[in-house]
Amino acid sequence: MIDDHLVVDTPGDREIVLSRVFDAPAQLVFAAFTRPELLVRWYGARGWQLVGCEVDLRVGGRWRFESQGPDGERMVQRGVYRTINPPHGLVCTERFDDQSYPGETLVSHTFTELAGRTTVTTALRYATPEGRDIALRYPMVRGVSESFSQLAELLATGTGGPQ
């Protein structure tokens, strides 16, 4: 069963918490979040695709995603990994090159497996309340929901296991 319900919470004036259940073990879901060859297959809202994906998966390592939209528009986001705890957690910073959100966002992904299904909880802590409000005004929730639906489809194929 694929649970396509994205749960969104705003526990504080600088936070957004997103969660969704995937029908796959945590090891596969973690791999999908950290391996470029998998990220390019699911990351982004429908109509958008990763055309550049760099992941230096180590504490202090950098990541950079360059997405292209249906009309050729580009968006670049980047950050630094702060905590890597496979397959349970991943913490990094995030900044958009176009300064969509002021300052740096702290992103914490938690992968909780129960009976072969994994709940991904993503907590975003924006630098300012205004940054969080901008994110909520953008179609960010729609984009994450569509992206996670693509991830669920990828996981349903059994792709993503460690090599």
C-alpha positions in Angstrom: 0.0 0.0 0.0 1.3 3.5 -0.9 0.1 6.2 1.6 0.0 9.4 -0.5 -1.1 11.6 2.4 1.5 14.3 3.2 1.0 15.6 6.7 2.0 19.3 7.3 2.4 21.0 10.6 3.6 24.4 11.7 4.7 24.0 15.3 6.3 27.4 15.6 6.7 30.6 13.7 9.9 29.4 12.0 9.1 25.7 11.5 7.4 23.5 9.0 7.2 19.7 9.6 6.2 17.4 6.8 5.7 13.6 7.2 4.6 10.8 5.0 4.7 7.0 5.1 6.4 5.0 2.4 5.9 1.3 1.7 9.6 0.5 1.9 12.3 -0.2 4.5 14.3 2.8 5.9 17.5 1.6 4.2 15.9 2.0 0.8 14.3 5.4 1.6 17.5 6.7 3.1 19.4 5.7 -0.1 16.8 7.5 -2.2 17.5 10.7 -0.3 21.3 10.4 -0.6 22.2 8.8 -3.9 22.3 11.1 -6.9 21.3 8.3 -9.3 18.1 7.9 -7.3 17.5 11.5 -6.5 17.3 12.4 -10.2 14.5 9.9 -10.6 12.1 11.4 -8.0 13.2 14.8 -6.6 11.1 17.8 -7.6 7.5 18.7 -8.4 5.9 17.3 -11.5 7.3 19.0 -14.6 10.6 19.7 -12.8 13.7 17.6 -13.0 17.1 17.6 -11.4 19.6 18.4 -14.1 22.5 18.7 -11.7 22.8 16.6 -8.5 26.0 16.6 -6.4 26.1 14.8 -3.0 29.3 14.6 -0.9 27.7 12.4 1.9 29.9 13.1 4.9 29.6 15.5 7.8 30.8 18.8 6.4 30.2 17.6 2.9 28.3 19.7 0.5 25.3 19.0 -1.7 23.9 21.0 -4.6 20.7 20.4 -6.6 19.9 22.2 -9.9 16.4 21.8 -11.1 14.9 22.8 -14.4 11.2 23.6 -14.8 8.8 23.0 -17.7 9.5 26.4 -19.2 13.3 26.2 -18.8 13.4 28.1 -15.5 16.2 27.0 -13.2 16.4 26.7 -9.4 19.5 25.9 -7.5 19.6 24.8 -3.8 22.6 23.8 -1.8 23.8 23.1 1.7 26.1 21.3 4.0 25.6 18.0 5.8 25.7 18.3 9.6 24.6 14.8 10.7 24.5 11.5 8.8 23.0 8.5 10.6 22.1 5.9 8.0 19.3 4.8 7.7 17.7 6.8 10.6 18.5 10.4 10.1 20.1 13.2 8.0 20.6 16.8 8.9 21.7 19.5 6.5 21.5 23.2 5.8 19.7 24.5 2.8 20.0 27.8 0.9 18.5 28.8 -2.5 20.8 30.7 -4.9 18.0 33.1 -5.8 17.5 33.9 -2.1 13.9 32.6 -2.3 14.0 32.4 1.5 16.2 34.7 3.6 19.0 33.1 5.4 19.8 29.4 5.8 17.3 26.7 6.6 18.1 23.8 8.8 16.6 20.6 7.4 16.3 17.4 9.5 15.0 14.2 7.9 14.1 11.3 10.3 13.4 7.8 8.8 11.4 5.6 11.2 10.7 2.1 10.1 7.9 -0.1 11.4 7.0 -3.5 9.8 8.8 -2.7 6.6 7.2 0.7 6.1 9.1 4.0 6.7 7.8 7.3 8.0 9.8 10.2 6.7 9.6 13.3 8.9 11.2 16.4 7.6 11.5 19.3 9.9 12.5 22.7 8.3 13.7 25.5 10.6 13.9 28.8 8.7 16.2 31.6 9.7 13.3 33.9 10.2 9.5 33.8 10.5 9.3 35.6 7.2 11.2 32.8 5.5 8.8 30.2 6.8 5.8 32.4 5.7 7.3 32.7 2.2 7.7 29.0 2.0 4.1 28.5 2.9 3.0 31.0 0.3 5.0 29.3 -2.5 3.7 26.0 -3.8 6.2 24.2 -1.6 3.7 21.8 0.0 2.4 20.9 -3.4 5.9 20.4 -4.7 6.9 18.2 -1.8 3.7 16.1 -2.1 4.3 15.6 -5.9 7.9 14.8 -5.3 7.1 12.3 -2.5 4.5 10.6 -4.8 7.3 10.1 -7.4 9.5 8.7 -4.6 6.7 6.3 -3.6 6.5 5.1 -7.2 10.2 4.6 -7.4 10.3 2.7 -4.1 7.4 0.5 -5.3 9.7 -0.8 -8.1 12.1 -2.1 -5.4 14.8 0.3 -6.7 17.1 2.0 -4.3 18.7 -0.7 -2.3 22.4 -0.5 -1.3 24.9 -1.7 -3.8 
